[in-house]
Amino acid sequence: MRKFLVILLATLFVLSFAKTLKVALLLNGTLGDKSFFDSAGRGVQMAIKELGIQAKIIEAGYQQERWRPYLEDLSDQDYDIIIVGTWQMQEILEEIAPMHPEKKYFIFDTTVDYKKPGLNNVYSILYKQNEGSFLVGALAALITTSGMPKTNPEPIIGFLGGMDIPVINDFLVGYIEGAKYVNPNIKVLISYVGSFNDPAKGKELSLAMYRQGADIIFNVAGNTGVGLLEAAKDADRWAIGVDSDQALIYEDIDKEIAKRIVTSMMKNVDVSIFRGLKLHLEGKLKYGQAEALGIAEGGVGVADNKYYRELVPEQIRTKIKELEQKILKGEIKVSTAYGMSTDELNKLRASVRP
């Protein structure tokens, strides 16, 4: 008994002096987008509460010239882990991380080029957004000809992308393949805004797609997508949210918008950041490589909330569950925009053009 008490007291003594993990989350944007960056912020907040870390969230805004100085400054401070995200931060991180080998870095929603030297202190998080988008593409195709309120008989759905870039097109590829799996004759209206921070333009393009017959539009546009959700309310049509559970977010902001979001394609940035920090604390996180998180890893999925259950008929929800299981079993293999040639992508787009 005495030996046990000695060991226990020694352990508590060591723990009392253990250094608390200090983490900085640098957003190359702002909180308040109600989707992507807000999800990243939630992941850090979860880690503060459940893992006992210290953390600071820095909003660098959308002016690109500010991002590198922010990351340089944070790297000179006493943070143990610095987290950044999006393809726009890749090259900046590739330059700065090798200059600070004593630091650890996360980058989410893209990967650094590990062929370059000095990046063994970087952990990259990728998401199989094509898998989750397949499911909501199938959902949209089922809804548009279901006879649900706010739908017309024509099989037309929509897609609003922030920019015409690989990660957004990975959503698009999955969305189209899921829709065509259900209905080979489906038509998909596709609009790119050219910005992740232009809600007014997002609303304008979304209203145009609704006028062209789209019953439901998939929001893949960050803060720009706020405009789509407003358009769904104004046009009295359906929307599919992205990244976060946008219906639940809007529930206390604007219930009329919340009631038009049938579900959201969850890109669980929050879960992935929390998971990475937990693995780091356990000494199990593998730096110097990228990890792709899909349905099986809890990286993506369909938001199963009260709006989904109330708005979407049970037979459609059951079908989506069946498709999810087929993906998990490998019976359905969803294509990805990564590695797809421009000609192949254009051919896929043309196959669903009205």
C-alpha positions in Angstrom: 0.0 0.0 0.0 2.8 2.4 0.9 4.5 1.7 -2.4 1.3 2.4 -4.3 0.9 5.8 -2.4 4.5 6.7 -3.2 4.0 6.0 -6.9 0.6 7.9 -6.9 2.1 11.0 -5.2 5.1 11.0 -7.5 2.8 10.8 -10.6 0.7 13.7 -9.3 3.8 15.7 -8.6 5.0 15.2 -12.1 1.6 16.0 -13.6 1.4 19.2 -11.6 4.5 20.5 -13.3 3.6 19.1 -16.8 3.4 21.8 -19.4 -0.1 22.5 -20.7 -0.3 22.1 -24.4 -0.6 25.5 -26.1 -2.4 25.6 -29.4 -3.0 28.4 -31.9 -5.7 28.2 -34.6 -5.0 30.6 -37.4 -8.0 31.2 -39.7 -7.4 32.7 -43.1 -10.8 34.1 -42.9 -13.2 34.8 -40.0 -15.5 33.1 -37.6 -19.2 33.6 -38.3 -19.4 31.7 -41.7 -21.7 29.2 -40.0 -19.9 26.4 -41.7 -16.2 25.7 -42.3 -14.2 28.1 -40.1 -16.8 27.9 -37.4 -16.4 24.1 -37.4 -12.6 24.5 -37.0 -13.2 26.9 -34.0 -15.6 24.3 -32.4 -12.9 21.7 -32.6 -10.5 23.8 -30.7 -13.1 24.7 -28.1 -13.9 21.0 -27.6 -10.2 20.4 -27.0 -10.0 23.2 -24.4 -13.0 21.7 -22.6 -12.3 18.0 -22.8 -8.5 17.8 -23.2 -7.5 20.7 -20.9 -5.3 22.5 -23.5 -4.7 26.2 -23.8 -5.7 27.7 -27.1 -6.1 30.9 -29.0 -8.1 31.5 -32.2 -6.8 34.1 -34.5 -9.0 35.5 -37.3 -6.6 36.8 -40.0 -9.4 37.8 -42.4 -9.6 37.4 -46.1 -6.7 39.7 -47.2 -4.1 37.2 -48.3 -1.1 39.5 -47.6 -1.9 39.3 -43.9 -1.7 35.5 -43.7 2.1 34.9 -43.8 3.0 37.6 -41.2 0.4 36.1 -38.8 1.9 32.6 -39.2 5.4 33.9 -38.9 4.5 35.7 -35.7 2.7 32.7 -34.2 5.7 30.5 -35.0 8.0 32.8 -33.1 5.8 32.5 -30.0 5.6 29.7 -27.5 2.8 27.7 -29.0 3.4 23.9 -29.3 1.0 23.3 -32.2 -0.2 25.8 -34.8 -3.2 24.9 -36.9 -4.0 26.4 -40.3 -6.4 25.3 -43.1 -7.3 25.5 -46.8 -5.2 25.1 -49.9 -4.4 28.9 -49.7 -2.2 28.3 -46.7 -0.2 25.3 -48.2 2.7 27.1 -49.8 3.0 29.5 -46.8 3.2 26.6 -44.4 5.7 24.8 -46.6 8.0 27.8 -46.3 7.6 28.5 -42.6 7.3 25.0 -41.0 10.9 24.0 -41.9 12.2 27.1 -40.2 10.7 25.9 -36.9 11.5 22.2 -36.5 10.7 22.5 -32.8 7.1 23.3 -33.5 4.3 21.1 -34.7 1.7 22.1 -37.3 -1.7 20.9 -38.5 -3.1 21.8 -41.9 -6.7 20.8 -42.7 -8.5 20.4 -45.9 -5.3 20.1 -47.9 -1.9 18.6 -47.6 1.6 20.0 -47.9 4.0 18.5 -50.4 6.0 16.0 -48.3 8.6 15.6 -51.1 9.8 19.0 -50.0 12.4 19.0 -47.1 11.6 19.9 -43.5 8.0 19.0 -43.3 8.2 16.1 -40.9 6.6 18.4 -38.2 3.4 18.8 -40.2 0.2 16.7 -40.0 -2.2 17.1 -42.9 -5.9 16.4 -42.7 -7.8 15.6 -45.8 -11.5 14.8 -46.1 -13.3 12.5 -48.4 -16.0 15.1 -49.2 -16.8 13.2 -52.4 -18.2 10.4 -50.3 -20.5 12.6 -48.2 -21.5 14.6 -51.3 -22.5 11.4 -53.1 -25.1 10.8 -50.3 -26.5 14.3 -50.5 -26.5 14.2 -54.3 -28.6 11.0 -54.1 -30.8 12.8 -51.6 -31.3 15.8 -53.8 -32.2 13.6 -56.8 -34.7 11.7 -54.7 -36.3 14.9 -53.4 -36.7 16.7 -56.7 -39.2 14.2 -58.1 -40.6 13.1 -54.7 -43.7 15.2 -54.8 -42.6 16.9 -51.6 -43.8 20.4 -51.0 -41.7 23.1 -52.9 -40.8 20.6 -55.7 -41.8 20.4 -59.3 -41.9 17.3 -61.5 -38.7 18.2 -63.4 -35.5 16.4 -62.2 -33.4 19.6 -61.7 -31.1 20.2 -58.8 -28.4 22.9 -58.2 -24.8 23.3 -56.9 -23.2 26.5 -55.6 -19.5 26.4 -55.4 -17.3 29.1 -53.8 -14.5 28.7 -56.4 -13.7 26.4 -59.3 -10.8 24.6 -57.5 -10.1 20.9 -56.8 -11.5 20.7 -53.3 -14.8 22.2 -54.4 -14.9 20.1 -57.5 -14.4 17.0 -55.3 -17.8 17.9 -53.7 -19.2 18.4 -57.2 -18.0 15.0 -58.5 -19.5 13.1 -55.6 -22.8 15.2 -55.8 -23.2 14.4 -59.5 -22.4 10.7 -59.2 -24.8 10.4 -56.3 -27.6 12.1 -58.2 -26.9 10.1 -61.3 -26.9 6.8 -59.3 -30.5 7.6 -58.4 -31.6 9.1 -61.7 -29.3 8.9 -64.8 -31.3 11.6 -66.4 -30.9 14.2 -63.6 -30.0 17.8 -64.5 -27.6 19.8 -62.3 -27.3 23.5 -62.5 -23.8 24.5 -61.5 -22.6 28.0 -60.4 -19.2 29.1 -59.1 -19.1 32.5 -57.3 -15.3 33.0 -57.4 -15.2 33.9 -53.7 -15.8 32.3 -50.3 -16.8 35.7 -48.9 -19.5 37.2 -51.1 -23.0 36.3 -49.8 -24.7 38.8 -52.1 -23.3 37.2 -55.2 -24.1 33.8 -53.7 -27.7 34.8 -53.2 -28.0 36.2 -56.8 -26.7 33.1 -58.4 -28.8 30.8 -56.2 -32.0 32.7 -57.0 -31.1 32.4 -60.7 -30.8 28.6 -60.3 -34.2 28.4 -58.4 -35.8 30.4 -61.2 -34.3 27.9 -63.7 -36.2 25.1 -62.0 -33.8 23.8 -59.3 -35.9 22.5 -56.4 -32.9 22.1 -54.1 -29.3 23.5 -54.1 -26.2 22.2 -52.4 -24.2 24.9 -50.6 -20.4 24.5 -51.0 -19.3 28.1 -50.7 -18.3 29.0 -47.2 -19.5 32.4 -46.1 -20.8 33.0 -49.6 -23.2 30.2 -49.0 -25.1 32.4 -46.5 -26.6 34.0 -49.6 -27.8 30.6 -50.8 -29.6 29.9 -47.6 -31.2 33.4 -47.7 -32.3 32.6 -51.3 -33.9 29.4 -50.3 -36.0 31.3 -47.8 -36.9 34.0 -50.4 -37.7 31.5 -53.2 -39.4 29.1 -50.8 -37.2 26.2 -52.0 -34.9 23.6 -50.4 -31.2 23.8 -49.6 -28.5 21.4 -48.4 -26.0 22.9 -46.0 -22.3 22.1 -45.7 -19.5 21.5 -43.2 -21.6 22.3 -40.1 -25.1 21.3 -39.3 -26.5 24.6 -40.7 -30.1 24.0 -39.9 -29.3 23.8 -36.2 -27.1 26.8 -36.4 -29.8 28.9 -38.0 -32.5 27.6 -35.6 -31.9 30.5 -33.2 -31.0 33.0 -35.9 -33.7 32.6 -38.6 -36.1 29.7 -38.2 -37.5 30.3 -41.7 -34.0 29.5 -43.1 -33.6 26.5 -40.8 -36.8 25.0 -42.0 -35.6 25.0 -45.6 -32.3 23.2 -45.0 -33.2 19.5 -45.4 -29.8 18.4 -44.1 -26.1 19.3 -44.3 -23.2 17.4 -45.7 -21.1 17.3 -42.6 -17.4 17.9 -43.2 -16.3 17.3 -39.6 -13.4 19.7 -39.3 -14.2 20.1 -35.6 -14.0 16.3 -35.0 -10.8 16.0 -37.0 -9.0 18.8 -35.2 -10.1 17.4 -31.8 -9.0 13.9 -32.8 -5.6 15.1 -33.9 -5.0 17.0 -30.7 -6.1 14.0 -28.6 -3.7 11.7 -30.6 -0.9 14.2 -30.1 -1.4 14.1 -26.4 -1.4 10.3 -26.4 1.8 10.3 -28.4 0.1 8.5 -31.3 -0.2 11.2 -34.0 1.9 10.6 -37.0 3.5 13.8 -38.3 5.1 14.0 -41.7 2.2 12.6 -43.5 -1.4 13.2 -44.6 -4.5 11.3 -43.4 -7.8 11.2 -45.3 -11.0 11.0 -43.3 -14.2 9.7 -44.9 -17.5 8.2 -43.8 -15.7 5.3 -42.1 -13.5 7.6 -40.0 -16.3 10.0 -39.1 -14.8 12.7 -41.3 -17.9 13.3 -43.4 -21.6 12.4 -43.3 -25.2 13.5 -43.5 -26.7 15.5 -40.6 -29.4 13.4 -39.0 -31.3 16.2 -37.2 -34.9 16.9 -36.4 -35.4 18.9 -39.7 -34.1 15.9 -41.7 -36.4 13.5 -40.0 -39.4 15.9 -40.2 -38.9 17.1 -43.8 -37.5 14.1 -45.6 -39.8 11.0 -46.0 -38.7 7.9 -44.2 -38.3 5.9 -47.4 -35.8 8.4 -48.7 -33.8 8.5 -45.5 -33.7 4.7 -45.5 -32.4 4.8 -49.1 -29.6 7.2 -48.0 -28.6 4.8 -45.2 -28.5 2.0 -47.6 -26.2 3.9 -49.9 -24.0 4.9 -47.0 -23.6 1.2 -46.1 -22.7 0.4 -49.7 -19.9 3.0 -49.6 -18.6 1.6 -46.4 -18.6 -2.0 -47.8 -16.9 -0.9 -50.9 -19.9 -1.7 -53.1 -20.0 1.9 -54.3 -16.7 3.6 -55.1 -17.0 7.4 -55.5 -14.8 9.1 -57.9 -12.7 12.1 -56.8 -11.8 15.3 -58.6 -8.2 14.9 -57.4 -6.2 13.4 -60.3 -9.2 13.9 -62.7 -8.2 15.7 -65.9 -9.9 18.9 -67.0 -11.5 17.0 -69.9 -12.9 14.3 -67.6 -14.4 16.9 -65.2 -15.9 18.9 -68.1 -17.4 15.7 -69.5 -19.0 14.9 -66.2 -20.4 18.4 -65.9 -21.8 18.2 -69.5 -23.5 14.9 -68.7 -25.9 16.7 -66.3 -26.2 20.0 -68.1 -29.9 21.0 -68.8 
